[in-house]
Amino acid sequence: MLGLPDPRHAGSGNPGATNVLRVGGKKAAIITLIGDILKGVLPVVLARLLGLAPWLVAIVALCALLGHIYPVFFRFRGGKGVATALGVLTAIDPLAGAGLLGIWLVVAIVFRYSSLAALTASVAAPFLVAVTLRAHVGVFFAATSAMSVLLLWRHRSNIRNLLAGRETKIGA
């Protein structure tokens, strides 16, 4: 819609906001970020509004993330899931979501690596949920732990690049 190259075929080949920022600029990245966050927020909020049991809400949350990471419409090649996971976790527990965003921002500003910020927030997520959530902690801790494992898996190439000193910095 913005006349930009398809991010799945440009830059890193990832359709997420970080790559869209590289190949399309801030406006496109912000639109992508908002859309990816909403992919996580909307299904979880709807599940809660429908009064689904907490374990079903947790399954909906996991499915929202899986649907973003492995979309049927793009031959199961989607984004890395960071913004969608943020949306899911914010819908589950806004305080945990705010904490994760804060962790991501601090790490991204200090080290200038989006992937390192995402990895740090991913590892912190289950613990933040355990500390901030008041009810059904076990089921959401389990779901958040599974989401964290998925995010770590999706970032395995970034982990290799970070360890080798080849990861691209924000703004580079």
Steps between C-alpha positions, in 0.01 A plus 500: 500500500793734562680400181784335691671170427353188659700460824490122456723550195712796616743563782506206740191350337303530822158672481537650849528865599880499536556389141218724374679791672816411306335462160204736527559763767335608822142541376484149356669357810250668734206371295653149504567519874144606580355228276720233656410610855130496412535143369581408859268732687176442311462121531589501870265789579224328303562172687473685830185686393344167406570382854723211399676309774855617573654187345307570177613863505857370532446270199356791300808703594733225381302454180516873425878490527528178298275647231731799470821298497368227267225660287313268267469775238878547470602133487564497875773766474408791724660740739700425810204578723635766735232765448221241488629346823502847656137544393402159639674560833362852533149363449565230761657740750550869415756546778715215366463642149619842619793338679600308189480811286718680756758218495503499120545879485784511755694218334438643150612850602807384692626231260325602173409140409131432442562126519682522835215711637247244376698208645537672837129583518412145392702346780351745752138452386401190699650645816326835454168320451566294815571815702229732365204271433256455787295202378563184298875555520587137421316475171628836376854431623494178296361673190748786531787254543393323180485835321848585625638172366339574162652848492844367592469238226399761242802711598759221472670667200510829691657321796770361271557846350518663843757246618704546180478882513309516169157615621375824346447785743189715510552794265781332305 
